[in-house]
Amino acid sequence: MDNLCDEDGKPFVSKVHYSGDLEDSIESAVSVIGGFDNVLDIGDRILLKPNFNTADPPPASSDVEAIRAVIRLLYKHGAKEVILGESSTLLASTQKVMEKIGANKIAKEEGAEIAVFGDRGWRKILVNKKHLNKIELAREVFETDKLVYLCCLKTHNLAKFSCSLKHIIGLVKPFSRIGWHLNCLEQKIAESNTVINPDLLIVDTRKCFIRGGPIKGKVAEPNLILASRNRVALDVEGIKIIKKYKGNSLRRSPWEYIQISKAVELGLGPEVLNNVSFYPIDLKN
């Protein structure tokens, strides 16, 4: 499905203040960009991809209650099956990370399945870009009907920031990631995003790292939920949120970070237009 845009062709990014009710706040954020019903078809099998790189608390990893809320909303709007899938850092057991975080318990309570990426194997995809020739992605991406991201917002000691573009890392075969982190990480993140197009992007921005990351860092509390269908527009808005806080490590314009500039070059998002080429909407509950 195409990214939802305003009449000028600018992709929507919604920004909703957390009301104290996660399910309500997430549904409000998604409703601004067209609603779950505009993303899902009745009977869809949904792959829900959180951030479980480690078992460290949010915003290093996804909050399990936010996961619960998204699972409930997906079923509410017609999903036949929700599969909660992830692959943690190479040095950690994904199964143990999920257990420690409580994801297995939440999934069982809400009727979702758990997928540890790699258990069903990987599919090799040709990327054929300057920094990335091929990629191996979790088979579940190609065996489900829709892909939904539940992202964290944080600074990152190697990639500068982590939001929806970098979220693809957890779908990539772990051994491949070693080389990515050693050479041209930001370029490879952007190039890898050309092979898939998530159907819905949600960012739990109640907390974020404004310095450090991805595991430990200085925490701020924007108390927001973001939603979009466009990764570049969403990540630009995320960077702008981080940059509002004193002591943050992001000193450049959002458009100057390699993840963003390379993704724009590859046609994944809007080009710079007076530093605002998307349509943020701020709803206060």
Secondary structure, 3 states (H helix, E strand, C coil): CCCCECCCCCEEEEEEECCCCHHHHHHHHHHHCCCHHHCCCCCCEEEEECCCCCCCCCCCCCCHHHHHHHHHHHHHCCCCEEEEEECCCCCCCHHHHHHHHCHHHHHHHHCCEEEECECCEEEEEECCCCCCCEEEEECHHHHCCEEEEEECCEEECCCEEECCCHHHHHHECHHHHHHHHHCCHHHHHHHHCCCCCCCEEEEEECCEEEEECCCCEEEECCCEEEEECCHHHHHHHHHHHHHCCCCCCCCCCHHHCHHHHHHHHCCCCCCCCCCCCCEEEEECC
